[in-house]
Amino acid sequence: MQAKNITKETAKESKKINLQYERDKDREMVTGIAKNYECPGGMIEFVFRKYKQDKTEKYALMDGEICRIPRGVARHMNTNCWYPVHVNAQDENGRPSHKIGTKVRRYGFHSTDFLDESDLGSYGSAHTSLVTVERINVPLTV
């Protein structure tokens, strides 16, 4: 019986340590661009709390702006901020059923932490001009 208690306590301790590690990782600040897919150019407002030890915090982010938020909030924006669009279907017996047809994203977060000026290469230098093409007019030959 002594060995069982030791393994249960050890498992409990390792679970606590793992939870603390995950919580610390989720609290690390990351830099990126907030995206509002629902209303481009609009404000993104939501409240978030993942761990019961944390207090609930309100976030207000502007679409397209660079911001610093905790990693857990960024992950939440990329994985949980969507709503389902249901479709009617039939099962193999011909009975009607309901299922999720698609997921429509509301918000997202694009991390820029991994980018560095050296990663951009020659495009990051001040002397390089960047050319964008919006429309090309090509005369049609008959």
Short mmCIF file of the C-alpha atoms (twelve columns), coordinates in Angstrom:
data_MODEL
# 
_entry.id   MODEL 
# 
loop_
_atom_site.group_PDB 
_atom_site.id 
_atom_site.type_symbol 
_atom_site.label_atom_id 
_atom_site.label_alt_id 
_atom_site.label_comp_id 
_atom_site.label_asym_id 
_atom_site.label_seq_id 
_atom_site.Cartn_x 
_atom_site.Cartn_y 
_atom_site.Cartn_z 
_atom_site.pdbx_PDB_model_num 
ATOM 1   C CA . MET A 1   0.000   0.000  0.000   1 
ATOM 2   C CA . GLN A 2   2.940   2.321  0.698   1 
ATOM 3   C CA . ALA A 3   4.146   2.094  -2.935  1 
ATOM 4   C CA . LYS A 4   0.686   3.001  -4.283  1 
ATOM 5   C CA . ASN A 5   0.541   6.158  -2.159  1 
ATOM 6   C CA . ILE A 6   3.994   7.219  -3.268  1 
ATOM 7   C CA . THR A 7   3.095   6.852  -6.960  1 
ATOM 8   C CA . LYS A 8   -0.218  8.699  -6.500  1 
ATOM 9   C CA . GLU A 9   1.534   11.542 -4.703  1 
ATOM 10  C CA . THR A 10  4.303   11.616 -7.304  1 
ATOM 11  C CA . ALA A 11  1.750   11.730 -10.116 1 
ATOM 12  C CA . LYS A 12  -0.122  14.528 -8.352  1 
ATOM 13  C CA . GLU A 13  3.107   16.522 -7.888  1 
ATOM 14  C CA . SER A 14  4.174   16.083 -11.510 1 
ATOM 15  C CA . LYS A 15  0.692   17.180 -12.646 1 
ATOM 16  C CA . LYS A 16  1.013   20.325 -10.493 1 
ATOM 17  C CA . ILE A 17  4.480   21.058 -11.903 1 
ATOM 18  C CA . ASN A 18  3.230   20.535 -15.466 1 
ATOM 19  C CA . LEU A 19  0.253   22.841 -14.855 1 
ATOM 20  C CA . GLN A 20  2.557   25.528 -13.437 1 
ATOM 21  C CA . TYR A 21  4.859   25.153 -16.469 1 
ATOM 22  C CA . GLU A 22  1.881   25.528 -18.859 1 
ATOM 23  C CA . ARG A 23  0.579   28.541 -16.919 1 
ATOM 24  C CA . ASP A 24  3.990   30.240 -17.000 1 
ATOM 25  C CA . LYS A 25  4.304   29.538 -20.725 1 
ATOM 26  C CA . ASP A 26  0.827   30.964 -21.397 1 
ATOM 27  C CA . ARG A 27  1.757   34.135 -19.506 1 
ATOM 28  C CA . GLU A 28  4.830   34.890 -21.674 1 
ATOM 29  C CA . MET A 29  4.293   38.025 -23.744 1 
ATOM 30  C CA . VAL A 30  4.283   37.694 -27.532 1 
ATOM 31  C CA . THR A 31  4.218   40.377 -30.215 1 
ATOM 32  C CA . GLY A 32  1.992   40.192 -33.250 1 
ATOM 33  C CA . ILE A 33  -0.813  41.619 -35.323 1 
ATOM 34  C CA . ALA A 34  -4.423  41.315 -34.174 1 
ATOM 35  C CA . LYS A 35  -6.863  40.403 -36.957 1 
ATOM 36  C CA . ASN A 36  -10.605 41.008 -36.925 1 
ATOM 37  C CA . TYR A 37  -12.104 38.834 -39.668 1 
ATOM 38  C CA . GLU A 38  -15.673 39.619 -38.662 1 
ATOM 39  C CA . CYS A 39  -15.397 43.393 -39.013 1 
ATOM 40  C CA . PRO A 40  -12.141 44.407 -40.746 1 
ATOM 41  C CA . GLY A 41  -10.768 47.631 -39.307 1 
ATOM 42  C CA . GLY A 42  -12.868 47.260 -36.168 1 
ATOM 43  C CA . MET A 43  -12.141 46.750 -32.501 1 
ATOM 44  C CA . ILE A 44  -11.753 43.302 -30.945 1 
ATOM 45  C CA . GLU A 45  -13.035 43.168 -27.364 1 
ATOM 46  C CA . PHE A 46  -13.271 40.098 -25.153 1 
ATOM 47  C CA . VAL A 47  -12.587 38.882 -21.637 1 
ATOM 48  C CA . PHE A 48  -10.292 35.954 -20.931 1 
ATOM 49  C CA . ARG A 49  -9.246  33.722 -18.050 1 
ATOM 50  C CA . LYS A 50  -7.772  30.274 -18.551 1 
ATOM 51  C CA . TYR A 51  -6.555  29.271 -15.084 1 
ATOM 52  C CA . LYS A 52  -8.576  29.654 -11.916 1 
ATOM 53  C CA . GLN A 53  -5.584  31.292 -10.175 1 
ATOM 54  C CA . ASP A 54  -5.650  34.140 -12.725 1 
ATOM 55  C CA . LYS A 55  -8.052  37.039 -12.642 1 
ATOM 56  C CA . THR A 56  -10.361 37.746 -15.559 1 
ATOM 57  C CA . GLU A 57  -8.920  40.408 -17.852 1 
ATOM 58  C CA . LYS A 58  -10.542 42.459 -20.586 1 
ATOM 59  C CA . TYR A 59  -8.714  42.861 -23.890 1 
ATOM 60  C CA . ALA A 60  -9.403  45.581 -26.473 1 
ATOM 61  C CA . LEU A 61  -7.320  45.246 -29.637 1 
ATOM 62  C CA . MET A 62  -7.573  47.155 -32.898 1 
ATOM 63  C CA . ASP A 63  -7.579  45.232 -36.170 1 
ATOM 64  C CA . GLY A 64  -4.215  45.375 -37.937 1 
ATOM 65  C CA . GLU A 65  -2.293  46.942 -35.060 1 
ATOM 66  C CA . ILE A 66  0.842   45.412 -33.575 1 
ATOM 67  C CA . CYS A 67  0.323   44.517 -29.918 1 
ATOM 68  C CA . ARG A 68  1.906   42.526 -27.064 1 
ATOM 69  C CA . ILE A 69  -0.357  40.021 -25.359 1 
ATOM 70  C CA . PRO A 70  0.150   36.821 -23.334 1 
ATOM 71  C CA . ARG A 71  0.787   33.664 -25.385 1 
ATOM 72  C CA . GLY A 72  -2.339  32.004 -23.951 1 
ATOM 73  C CA . VAL A 73  -4.523  34.882 -25.194 1 
ATOM 74  C CA . ALA A 74  -2.939  34.669 -28.654 1 
ATOM 75  C CA . ARG A 75  -3.577  30.914 -28.718 1 
ATOM 76  C CA . HIS A 76  -7.184  31.526 -27.627 1 
ATOM 77  C CA . MET A 77  -7.695  34.018 -30.472 1 
ATOM 78  C CA . ASN A 78  -6.388  31.508 -33.021 1 
ATOM 79  C CA . THR A 79  -8.187  28.397 -31.773 1 
ATOM 80  C CA . ASN A 80  -11.401 29.403 -29.989 1 
ATOM 81  C CA . CYS A 81  -12.692 32.570 -31.650 1 
ATOM 82  C CA . TRP A 82  -15.035 31.094 -34.235 1 
ATOM 83  C CA . TYR A 83  -18.666 30.134 -34.611 1 
ATOM 84  C CA . PRO A 84  -20.193 27.149 -36.374 1 
ATOM 85  C CA . VAL A 85  -22.416 27.246 -39.423 1 
ATOM 86  C CA . HIS A 86  -24.738 24.267 -39.191 1 
ATOM 87  C CA . VAL A 87  -26.034 22.366 -42.190 1 
ATOM 88  C CA . ASN A 88  -28.822 19.867 -42.513 1 
ATOM 89  C CA . ALA A 89  -27.787 16.398 -43.574 1 
ATOM 90  C CA . GLN A 90  -29.131 12.864 -43.739 1 
ATOM 91  C CA . ASP A 91  -27.629 9.840  -42.064 1 
ATOM 92  C CA . GLU A 92  -27.263 6.420  -43.746 1 
ATOM 93  C CA . ASN A 93  -30.899 5.576  -42.914 1 
ATOM 94  C CA . GLY A 94  -32.240 8.758  -44.511 1 
ATOM 95  C CA . ARG A 95  -33.069 10.455 -41.193 1 
ATOM 96  C CA . PRO A 96  -32.398 14.188 -41.037 1 
ATOM 97  C CA . SER A 97  -29.563 15.312 -38.809 1 
ATOM 98  C CA . HIS A 98  -27.675 18.472 -37.934 1 
ATOM 99  C CA . LYS A 99  -23.921 18.891 -38.292 1 
ATOM 100 C CA . ILE A 100 -21.325 21.641 -38.360 1 
ATOM 101 C CA . GLY A 101 -20.720 22.547 -41.981 1 
ATOM 102 C CA . THR A 102 -18.006 25.145 -41.545 1 
ATOM 103 C CA . LYS A 103 -16.284 27.172 -38.861 1 
ATOM 104 C CA . VAL A 104 -16.227 30.923 -39.398 1 
ATOM 105 C CA . ARG A 105 -13.251 32.673 -37.766 1 
ATOM 106 C CA . ARG A 106 -14.004 35.856 -35.879 1 
ATOM 107 C CA . TYR A 107 -10.525 36.883 -34.673 1 
ATOM 108 C CA . GLY A 108 -6.932  35.844 -35.105 1 
ATOM 109 C CA . PHE A 109 -3.399  36.718 -34.050 1 
ATOM 110 C CA . HIS A 110 -0.373  36.619 -36.353 1 
ATOM 111 C CA . SER A 111 2.853   36.397 -34.379 1 
ATOM 112 C CA . THR A 112 5.780   38.562 -35.429 1 
ATOM 113 C CA . ASP A 113 8.108   37.341 -32.672 1 
ATOM 114 C CA . PHE A 114 10.037  35.046 -34.965 1 
ATOM 115 C CA . LEU A 115 10.794  37.868 -37.421 1 
ATOM 116 C CA . ASP A 116 14.017  39.785 -37.112 1 
ATOM 117 C CA . GLU A 117 15.507  42.389 -39.421 1 
ATOM 118 C CA . SER A 118 18.170  39.883 -40.458 1 
ATOM 119 C CA . ASP A 119 15.411  37.401 -41.398 1 
ATOM 120 C CA . LEU A 120 14.073  39.874 -43.923 1 
ATOM 121 C CA . GLY A 121 17.364  39.864 -45.831 1 
ATOM 122 C CA . SER A 122 17.786  42.620 -48.399 1 
ATOM 123 C CA . TYR A 123 14.120  43.564 -48.090 1 
ATOM 124 C CA . GLY A 124 14.769  44.792 -44.551 1 
ATOM 125 C CA . SER A 125 17.411  47.333 -45.522 1 
ATOM 126 C CA . ALA A 126 16.512  51.003 -45.830 1 
ATOM 127 C CA . HIS A 127 18.022  51.275 -49.326 1 
ATOM 128 C CA . THR A 128 15.862  48.639 -50.969 1 
ATOM 129 C CA . SER A 129 12.754  49.909 -52.689 1 
ATOM 130 C CA . LEU A 130 9.755   47.634 -52.625 1 
ATOM 131 C CA . VAL A 131 7.536   47.594 -55.693 1 
ATOM 132 C CA . THR A 132 3.963   46.385 -55.495 1 
ATOM 133 C CA . VAL A 133 1.820   45.625 -58.508 1 
ATOM 134 C CA . GLU A 134 -1.850  46.364 -58.181 1 
ATOM 135 C CA . ARG A 135 -2.991  45.976 -61.755 1 
ATOM 136 C CA . ILE A 136 -1.285  45.090 -65.001 1 
ATOM 137 C CA . ASN A 137 -2.794  46.314 -68.254 1 
ATOM 138 C CA . VAL A 138 -1.834  43.977 -71.049 1 
ATOM 139 C CA . PRO A 139 -3.049  44.883 -74.541 1 
ATOM 140 C CA . LEU A 140 -4.912  42.062 -76.203 1 
ATOM 141 C CA . THR A 141 -3.670  41.083 -79.657 1 
ATOM 142 C CA . VAL A 142 -6.124  39.672 -82.103 1 
# 
